[in-house]
Amino acid sequence: MLRKDLYRYYNPVFHRFEWNEPSYIVIALYRVSRAIRMMPKWCFPVKLLLNLIIVPIYAFFSILLGISIPRGAKIGPGFRIYHFGTIVINPKAVIGKNFSIHHGCTIGVKNSYYDQVIIGDNVTMGAGAKVLGNLKIGNNVTIGANAVVLSDVPDNSIAVGIPAKILPKKNEYDIKRGPFN
Ligand SMILES: CC(C)(COP(=O)(O)OP(=O)(O)OC[C@H]1O[C@@H](n2cnc3c(N)ncnc32)[C@H](O)[C@@H]1OP(=O)(O)O)[C@@H](O)C(=O)NCCC(=O)NCCS
């Protein structure tokens, strides 16, 4: 998974991997923390030992970079965080592959702790976007900068504004690639 995340750090404009982006540290620590969490119960002593090491390191980098991704959140391979700062993902969130998120984004509850956001594959969240409530975002969706999404979003669409209105993607190129995929 981590290798697939790394591939997403390729910048096609400058023809280089942007591994120097600090957000990658959080993704790596998230992957490790989640792998520890998924270890079977009988590994309890090993799990405890690994947690004692990883939890403070993960907490340190999460606070330093302002990126809160609890390891309960399920995020598929090809996860890319552009920049850093005030990124919050709810622990119940389930997110597909090739997910891209920018600074200032929140995926969380609207007004109930039971809310769960489910996001499909190839979804991009523009800077400052919020996805709130008990809702589903389809595949190949782009959420515009500063949008506040409060309802389901179908496949191959764009969500913009507050509250977000849904627009279809214009052409095959947009559907397949999205602006940041
Ligand atoms: C959502 C987005 C991808 C749409 O781009 P696009 O496919 O080229 O679409 P258009 O610019 O043709 O806009 C389509 C409509 O949505 C509106 N719109 C686009 N982005 C919007 C936004 N962020 N908020 C509100 N409305 C928006 C446009 O005004 C237009 O409305 P209209 O049809 O009534 O004229 C793009 O505007 C965006 O927000 N990208 C995220 C950029 C970002 O976060 N960059 C961070 C860099 S660090």
The ligand as an ORCA input file, in Angstrom:
! r2SCAN-3c Opt
* xyz 0 1
  C     -14.087     21.927     -8.785
  C     -13.082     22.218     -9.882
  C     -12.179     21.029    -10.119
  C     -13.916     22.528    -11.136
  O     -13.090     22.781    -12.222
  P     -13.680     22.649    -13.739
  O     -14.049     21.246    -14.019
  O     -12.700     23.330    -14.641
  O     -15.073     23.421    -13.674
  P     -15.428     24.952    -14.051
  O     -14.342     25.893    -13.618
  O     -15.860     24.971    -15.468
  O     -16.677     25.234    -13.094
  C     -17.939     24.627    -13.290
  C     -18.916     25.388    -12.417
  O     -18.591     25.209    -11.036
  C     -18.299     26.475    -10.417
  N     -17.168     26.246     -9.506
  C     -15.966     25.707     -9.810
  N     -15.198     25.601     -8.717
  C     -15.926     26.090     -7.690
  C     -15.668     26.250     -6.302
  N     -14.524     25.853     -5.761
  N     -16.643     26.758     -5.546
  C     -17.843     27.152     -6.090
  N     -18.137     27.029     -7.410
  C     -17.188     26.510     -8.187
  C     -17.961     27.419    -11.544
  O     -18.227     28.729    -11.208
  C     -18.886     26.909    -12.627
  O     -20.179     27.354    -12.355
  P     -21.183     27.797    -13.565
  O     -21.374     26.564    -14.401
  O     -22.428     28.250    -12.856
  O     -20.469     28.884    -14.295
  C     -12.179     23.424     -9.529
  O     -12.878     24.662     -9.662
  C     -11.629     23.362     -8.110
  O     -12.221     23.830     -7.151
  N     -10.429     22.706     -7.968
  C      -9.745     22.527     -6.702
  C      -8.470     23.355     -6.735
  C      -7.678     23.285     -5.460
  O      -8.173     22.960     -4.409
  N      -6.416     23.605     -5.574
  C      -5.515     23.556     -4.454
  C      -4.131     23.886     -4.967
  S      -2.995     23.986     -3.654
*
